[in-house]
Amino acid sequence: MAQHTNTRFDAELEDIRSRFLRMGGLVEAMIEDSMLILADGNLTVAERVFEREKEVNRLEMDIDHSIAQVLALQQPTAVDLRLVISVSKMLTDMERSGDEAEKIAKMARRLYESPSRYEPIVDMTHFAVGVQKMLNRSLDAFARRDAILAAEVVRSDKKIDKQWKSILREVSSYMIEDPRTTSACIDLIFIARALERIGDHAKNMAERVIYLVQGEDARHTSVKKVESMARGDEELPEPSASAPVSGEDN
């Protein structure tokens, strides 16, 4: 009976894990389609983005329900408990990433449907590719329980932040030079902001992977500290009050 219960419990955990990865795949596809609209004016994929967003929301609710059942009925401990907690937290970041992708699709469609024909003035393709890579690597790190890869995602967030600020300056200069572009530029700023937020969510998920693998809370700390956690390095003990300080006489 115990063996049967354990087998069922393992299957429930694997089902939660698999559905979360499916949810992540849908969000990745949403981002890609949204950027197709922005880059090429391919409005035919907009409805596909909106349908996928509904599926992402449904998966979030279903997985949340499954997690609640596992916690109530199975009372997981140790690594299993960390998996359940990690997925529970990552669900929010993934769902919000889907929301941001939907915003991009809506704003990109509005740009092309406006009376004044939209002409791309800023190439955000490279920026979007970087954000998509962050999300993909976070999912990969989770699937493989790879804390080192997760730490690389955390480090890459700094590059995404720099790109976001660079795009903001570039688009702002267009508005100053030609006030007629103001409406389009505002939409572009919101699109870039949405991409930057997806990068933040990917970083949050990567930090959760480090917690899952190493049991260490990697939030609100330096990148070097995160990388040390990911490697499982032991922390040096804090010097005691009576310990001699380097450079002073014993």
FENGI-V857773 format. One record per residue. N is the residue number from 1. PHI is phi in radians with two decimals (999 if undefined). PSI is psi in whole degrees, -180 to 180 (* if undefined). Layout:
BEGIN
N,PHI,PSI
N,PHI,PSI
END
This chain:
BEGIN
1,999,-42
2,-1.13,-40
3,-1.10,-42
4,-1.10,-43
5,-1.11,-43
6,-1.12,-40
7,-1.10,-43
8,-1.14,-41
9,-1.08,-45
10,-1.06,-39
11,-1.15,-38
12,-1.15,-42
13,-1.13,-42
14,-1.14,-36
15,-1.15,-42
16,-1.06,-47
17,-1.06,-45
18,-1.15,-41
19,-1.20,-34
20,-1.15,-41
21,-1.13,-36
22,-1.12,-42
23,-1.03,-43
24,-1.11,-40
25,-1.09,-38
26,-1.13,-42
27,-1.15,-40
28,-1.00,-45
29,-1.13,-37
30,-1.10,-43
31,-1.12,-45
32,-1.07,-45
33,-1.16,-39
34,-1.08,-39
35,-1.28,-26
36,-1.10,-40
37,-1.09,-46
38,-1.17,-43
39,-1.33,-40
40,-2.08,-5
41,1.21,27
42,-1.40,85
43,-1.31,-13
44,-1.17,-22
45,-1.56,-5
46,-1.04,-46
47,-1.09,-32
48,-1.12,-39
49,-1.09,-45
50,-1.16,-37
51,-1.18,-39
52,-1.16,-33
53,-1.12,-38
54,-1.12,-40
55,-1.16,-39
56,-1.06,-44
57,-1.10,-40
58,-1.13,-43
59,-1.11,-40
60,-1.02,-46
61,-1.16,-42
62,-1.12,-44
63,-1.18,-40
64,-0.99,-44
65,-1.10,-43
66,-1.11,-40
67,-1.11,-43
68,-1.06,-40
69,-1.15,-43
70,-1.07,-45
71,-1.13,-38
72,-1.33,-40
73,-1.72,-31
74,-1.79,-24
75,0.83,63
76,-1.13,155
77,-2.29,168
78,0.93,-128
79,-1.10,-38
80,-1.08,-39
81,-1.17,-39
82,-1.11,-37
83,-1.10,-48
84,-1.11,-45
85,-1.12,-43
86,-1.08,-48
87,-1.11,-39
88,-1.02,-43
89,-1.29,-40
90,-1.19,-27
91,-0.97,-44
92,-1.10,-45
93,-1.10,-39
94,-1.21,-42
95,-1.11,-40
96,-1.22,-31
97,-1.11,-40
98,-1.10,-40
99,-1.06,-42
100,-1.15,-39
101,-1.11,-38
102,-1.13,-40
103,-1.04,-43
104,-1.04,-45
105,-1.07,-44
106,-1.14,-45
107,-1.22,-38
108,-1.13,-41
109,-1.11,-41
110,-1.09,-37
111,-1.03,-43
112,-1.44,-19
113,-1.62,-4
114,-1.20,153
115,-0.99,-40
116,-1.49,121
117,-1.01,125
118,-1.37,131
119,-2.07,125
120,-0.95,122
121,-1.91,-14
122,-2.35,131
123,-1.53,104
124,-1.72,8
125,-1.04,-47
126,-1.08,-41
127,-1.08,-47
128,-1.11,-39
129,-1.08,-41
130,-1.10,-41
131,-1.17,-45
132,-1.04,-39
133,-1.12,-41
134,-1.03,-47
135,-1.13,-45
136,-1.07,-42
137,-1.25,-31
138,-1.12,-44
139,-1.12,-41
140,-1.11,-43
141,-1.07,-40
142,-1.16,-47
143,-1.07,-37
144,-1.70,-3
145,0.92,51
146,-1.85,98
147,-1.22,-32
148,-1.13,-45
149,-1.09,-39
150,-1.06,-40
151,-1.14,-34
152,-1.13,-36
153,-1.11,-44
154,-1.03,-44
155,-1.12,-39
156,-1.17,-16
157,-1.10,-31
158,-1.10,-39
159,-1.14,-41
160,-1.09,-41
161,-1.08,-41
162,-1.13,-41
163,-1.13,-39
164,-1.05,-45
165,-1.15,-36
166,-1.15,-43
167,-1.13,-40
168,-1.04,-44
169,-1.14,-42
170,-1.14,-46
171,-1.17,-38
172,-1.08,-37
173,-1.15,-34
174,-1.11,-41
175,-1.12,-39
176,-1.18,-42
177,-1.27,-35
178,-2.48,94
179,-0.99,-20
180,-1.14,-19
181,-1.58,3
182,-0.96,-49
183,-1.05,-47
184,-1.14,-39
185,-1.14,-38
186,-1.09,-43
187,-1.08,-41
188,-1.12,-39
189,-1.09,-42
190,-1.17,-35
191,-1.14,-46
192,-1.10,-39
193,-1.11,-40
194,-1.10,-42
195,-1.11,-43
196,-1.08,-37
197,-1.20,-37
198,-1.07,-39
199,-1.05,-41
200,-1.08,-43
201,-1.14,-39
202,-1.09,-40
203,-1.09,-46
204,-0.99,-43
205,-1.16,-38
206,-1.11,-39
207,-1.10,-35
208,-1.18,-32
209,-1.14,-40
210,-1.09,-40
211,-1.09,-43
212,-1.04,-46
213,-1.41,-45
214,-1.84,-12
215,1.29,18
216,-1.93,138
217,-1.47,109
218,-1.65,7
219,-1.34,151
220,0.96,44
221,-2.47,172
222,-1.26,158
223,-1.08,-41
224,-1.07,-40
225,-1.14,-41
226,-1.07,-44
227,-1.13,-36
228,-1.14,-42
229,-1.07,-43
230,-1.09,-36
231,-1.34,-15
232,1.37,24
233,-1.12,140
234,-1.38,138
235,-1.33,142
236,-1.23,139
237,-1.14,147
238,-1.16,138
239,-1.14,140
240,-1.33,164
241,-1.08,-28
242,-1.59,-6
243,-1.25,140
244,-1.18,144
245,-1.59,137
246,-0.97,134
247,1.65,-8
248,-1.88,157
249,-1.22,145
250,-1.19,*
END
